[in-house]
């Protein structure tokens, strides 16, 4: 099983009780926020750069709580995700806290944080999501 299969398996909710609908809603929300690079900047501004960079590469990933997500993004930004997920903001924050480490880790540039995140050559987020949703 390749690294992409591992990440997609994790995102599918096998271990987290999630669903493809959650993944799609989270991905749409990330795009609405300005993409992965904008999220990275929000973590940096929120003083949580060590957390987000721990998701990149082979180091031990630091956990993220729904409370952390609310502190970083605010209720206003999270309310659109909550609507997409059909739940309240605390519930949506918990879902985002579950998926962000895997999404950021998968989309980072070869496991390196260089002030921004880009996809490895040849990968595009739309095709990754499409592949996942077809499972």
Short mmCIF file of the C-alpha atoms (twelve columns), coordinates in Angstrom:
data_MODEL
# 
_entry.id   MODEL 
# 
loop_
_atom_site.group_PDB 
_atom_site.id 
_atom_site.type_symbol 
_atom_site.label_atom_id 
_atom_site.label_alt_id 
_atom_site.label_comp_id 
_atom_site.label_asym_id 
_atom_site.label_seq_id 
_atom_site.Cartn_x 
_atom_site.Cartn_y 
_atom_site.Cartn_z 
_atom_site.pdbx_PDB_model_num 
ATOM 1   C CA . UNK A 1   0.000   0.000  0.000   1 
ATOM 2   C CA . UNK A 2   1.448   3.386  -1.024  1 
ATOM 3   C CA . UNK A 3   1.568   6.586  0.957   1 
ATOM 4   C CA . UNK A 4   -1.413  7.996  -0.955  1 
ATOM 5   C CA . UNK A 5   -3.475  4.913  -0.067  1 
ATOM 6   C CA . UNK A 6   -2.483  5.305  3.589   1 
ATOM 7   C CA . UNK A 7   -3.572  8.935  3.697   1 
ATOM 8   C CA . UNK A 8   -6.785  8.303  1.794   1 
ATOM 9   C CA . UNK A 9   -7.546  5.366  4.064   1 
ATOM 10  C CA . UNK A 10  -7.077  7.612  7.073   1 
ATOM 11  C CA . UNK A 11  -9.255  10.327 5.569   1 
ATOM 12  C CA . UNK A 12  -11.976 7.844  4.701   1 
ATOM 13  C CA . UNK A 13  -12.808 7.668  8.369   1 
ATOM 14  C CA . UNK A 14  -11.831 4.060  8.923   1 
ATOM 15  C CA . UNK A 15  -10.313 5.056  12.243  1 
ATOM 16  C CA . UNK A 16  -12.154 8.323  12.832  1 
ATOM 17  C CA . UNK A 17  -15.795 7.664  12.052  1 
ATOM 18  C CA . UNK A 18  -15.741 10.233 9.255   1 
ATOM 19  C CA . UNK A 19  -17.294 10.086 5.828   1 
ATOM 20  C CA . UNK A 20  -16.501 11.094 2.253   1 
ATOM 21  C CA . UNK A 21  -19.005 13.932 2.691   1 
ATOM 22  C CA . UNK A 22  -16.905 15.300 5.530   1 
ATOM 23  C CA . UNK A 23  -13.745 15.142 3.433   1 
ATOM 24  C CA . UNK A 24  -15.425 16.945 0.542   1 
ATOM 25  C CA . UNK A 25  -16.815 19.654 2.852   1 
ATOM 26  C CA . UNK A 26  -13.429 20.154 4.529   1 
ATOM 27  C CA . UNK A 27  -11.684 20.388 1.144   1 
ATOM 28  C CA . UNK A 28  -14.212 22.961 -0.131  1 
ATOM 29  C CA . UNK A 29  -13.788 24.971 3.075   1 
ATOM 30  C CA . UNK A 30  -9.982  24.914 2.748   1 
ATOM 31  C CA . UNK A 31  -10.325 26.305 -0.779  1 
ATOM 32  C CA . UNK A 32  -12.730 29.020 0.425   1 
ATOM 33  C CA . UNK A 33  -10.147 30.064 3.022   1 
ATOM 34  C CA . UNK A 34  -7.500  30.563 0.346   1 
ATOM 35  C CA . UNK A 35  -6.016  27.071 0.180   1 
ATOM 36  C CA . UNK A 36  -3.366  25.271 2.168   1 
ATOM 37  C CA . UNK A 37  -0.938  28.199 2.075   1 
ATOM 38  C CA . UNK A 38  -3.525  30.502 3.668   1 
ATOM 39  C CA . UNK A 39  -4.180  27.944 6.403   1 
ATOM 40  C CA . UNK A 40  -0.446  27.662 7.031   1 
ATOM 41  C CA . UNK A 41  -0.294  31.441 7.474   1 
ATOM 42  C CA . UNK A 42  -3.214  31.346 9.921   1 
ATOM 43  C CA . UNK A 43  -1.377  28.779 12.050  1 
ATOM 44  C CA . UNK A 44  1.741   30.919 11.902  1 
ATOM 45  C CA . UNK A 45  -0.190  34.030 12.975  1 
ATOM 46  C CA . UNK A 46  -1.881  32.037 15.743  1 
ATOM 47  C CA . UNK A 47  1.445   30.960 17.207  1 
ATOM 48  C CA . UNK A 48  0.902   27.304 16.292  1 
ATOM 49  C CA . UNK A 49  3.530   26.905 13.596  1 
ATOM 50  C CA . UNK A 50  5.183   24.053 15.523  1 
ATOM 51  C CA . UNK A 51  1.921   22.103 15.381  1 
ATOM 52  C CA . UNK A 52  1.373   22.461 11.640  1 
ATOM 53  C CA . UNK A 53  5.016   21.790 10.769  1 
ATOM 54  C CA . UNK A 54  4.894   18.605 12.863  1 
ATOM 55  C CA . UNK A 55  2.414   17.215 10.323  1 
ATOM 56  C CA . UNK A 56  4.992   17.515 7.564   1 
ATOM 57  C CA . UNK A 57  7.587   14.832 7.006   1 
ATOM 58  C CA . UNK A 58  8.378   11.978 9.299   1 
ATOM 59  C CA . UNK A 59  8.371   13.651 12.699  1 
ATOM 60  C CA . UNK A 60  5.796   12.830 15.357  1 
ATOM 61  C CA . UNK A 61  2.618   14.744 14.595  1 
ATOM 62  C CA . UNK A 62  1.313   17.037 17.290  1 
ATOM 63  C CA . UNK A 63  -2.389  16.853 17.957  1 
ATOM 64  C CA . UNK A 64  -4.883  19.601 17.293  1 
ATOM 65  C CA . UNK A 65  -8.109  20.077 19.229  1 
ATOM 66  C CA . UNK A 66  -11.390 21.588 18.146  1 
ATOM 67  C CA . UNK A 67  -10.696 24.390 20.629  1 
ATOM 68  C CA . UNK A 68  -7.342  25.064 18.887  1 
ATOM 69  C CA . UNK A 69  -9.133  25.214 15.537  1 
ATOM 70  C CA . UNK A 70  -11.650 27.731 16.881  1 
ATOM 71  C CA . UNK A 71  -8.861  29.883 18.325  1 
ATOM 72  C CA . UNK A 72  -6.984  29.905 15.001  1 
ATOM 73  C CA . UNK A 73  -9.853  30.400 12.557  1 
ATOM 74  C CA . UNK A 74  -12.635 31.981 14.608  1 
ATOM 75  C CA . UNK A 75  -16.319 31.182 14.702  1 
ATOM 76  C CA . UNK A 76  -17.120 33.298 11.661  1 
ATOM 77  C CA . UNK A 77  -14.807 31.358 9.319   1 
ATOM 78  C CA . UNK A 78  -15.874 28.024 10.797  1 
ATOM 79  C CA . UNK A 79  -19.605 28.696 10.476  1 
ATOM 80  C CA . UNK A 80  -19.526 28.017 6.715   1 
ATOM 81  C CA . UNK A 81  -17.876 24.640 7.375   1 
ATOM 82  C CA . UNK A 82  -20.487 23.899 10.030  1 
ATOM 83  C CA . UNK A 83  -23.263 24.557 7.508   1 
ATOM 84  C CA . UNK A 84  -21.598 22.252 4.936   1 
ATOM 85  C CA . UNK A 85  -21.294 19.506 7.548   1 
ATOM 86  C CA . UNK A 86  -24.787 20.037 8.970   1 
ATOM 87  C CA . UNK A 87  -23.571 20.586 12.521  1 
ATOM 88  C CA . UNK A 88  -22.626 23.306 14.978  1 
ATOM 89  C CA . UNK A 89  -19.279 25.143 15.006  1 
ATOM 90  C CA . UNK A 90  -17.751 23.042 17.825  1 
ATOM 91  C CA . UNK A 91  -18.590 19.849 15.905  1 
ATOM 92  C CA . UNK A 92  -17.155 21.257 12.675  1 
ATOM 93  C CA . UNK A 93  -14.024 22.335 14.553  1 
ATOM 94  C CA . UNK A 94  -13.562 18.778 15.776  1 
ATOM 95  C CA . UNK A 95  -13.922 17.391 12.241  1 
ATOM 96  C CA . UNK A 96  -11.387 19.910 10.950  1 
ATOM 97  C CA . UNK A 97  -8.977  19.039 13.771  1 
ATOM 98  C CA . UNK A 98  -9.246  15.392 12.725  1 
ATOM 99  C CA . UNK A 99  -8.600  15.905 9.009   1 
ATOM 100 C CA . UNK A 100 -6.129  18.818 8.849   1 
ATOM 101 C CA . UNK A 101 -3.008  16.902 9.937   1 
ATOM 102 C CA . UNK A 102 -3.448  14.333 7.149   1 
ATOM 103 C CA . UNK A 103 -4.419  16.873 4.504   1 
ATOM 104 C CA . UNK A 104 -1.475  19.147 5.312   1 
ATOM 105 C CA . UNK A 105 0.930   16.234 5.499   1 
ATOM 106 C CA . UNK A 106 -0.238  14.869 2.159   1 
ATOM 107 C CA . UNK A 107 -0.148  18.193 0.352   1 
ATOM 108 C CA . UNK A 108 3.156   19.427 1.723   1 
ATOM 109 C CA . UNK A 109 6.124   19.611 -0.559  1 
ATOM 110 C CA . UNK A 110 8.104   16.407 0.042   1 
ATOM 111 C CA . UNK A 111 7.827   16.761 3.799   1 
ATOM 112 C CA . UNK A 112 9.418   20.191 4.048   1 
ATOM 113 C CA . UNK A 113 7.896   23.397 5.348   1 
ATOM 114 C CA . UNK A 114 9.445   26.344 3.600   1 
ATOM 115 C CA . UNK A 115 7.027   29.093 4.556   1 
ATOM 116 C CA . UNK A 116 4.468   27.757 2.123   1 
ATOM 117 C CA . UNK A 117 3.091   24.449 0.961   1 
ATOM 118 C CA . UNK A 118 2.836   23.157 -2.564  1 
ATOM 119 C CA . UNK A 119 1.845   19.870 -4.093  1 
ATOM 120 C CA . UNK A 120 4.542   17.482 -5.189  1 
ATOM 121 C CA . UNK A 121 5.063   17.668 -8.952  1 
ATOM 122 C CA . UNK A 122 2.365   15.836 -10.875 1 
ATOM 123 C CA . UNK A 123 -0.244  15.847 -8.077  1 
ATOM 124 C CA . UNK A 124 -3.248  18.089 -8.097  1 
ATOM 125 C CA . UNK A 125 -5.724  18.454 -5.227  1 
ATOM 126 C CA . UNK A 126 -8.792  17.923 -7.402  1 
ATOM 127 C CA . UNK A 127 -7.567  14.569 -8.679  1 
ATOM 128 C CA . UNK A 128 -6.609  13.490 -5.150  1 
ATOM 129 C CA . UNK A 129 -10.088 14.294 -3.887  1 
ATOM 130 C CA . UNK A 130 -11.723 12.625 -6.886  1 
ATOM 131 C CA . UNK A 131 -9.651  9.495  -6.319  1 
ATOM 132 C CA . UNK A 132 -10.653 9.465  -2.672  1 
ATOM 133 C CA . UNK A 133 -14.359 9.993  -3.341  1 
ATOM 134 C CA . UNK A 134 -14.439 7.110  -5.852  1 
ATOM 135 C CA . UNK A 135 -13.328 4.643  -3.146  1 
# 
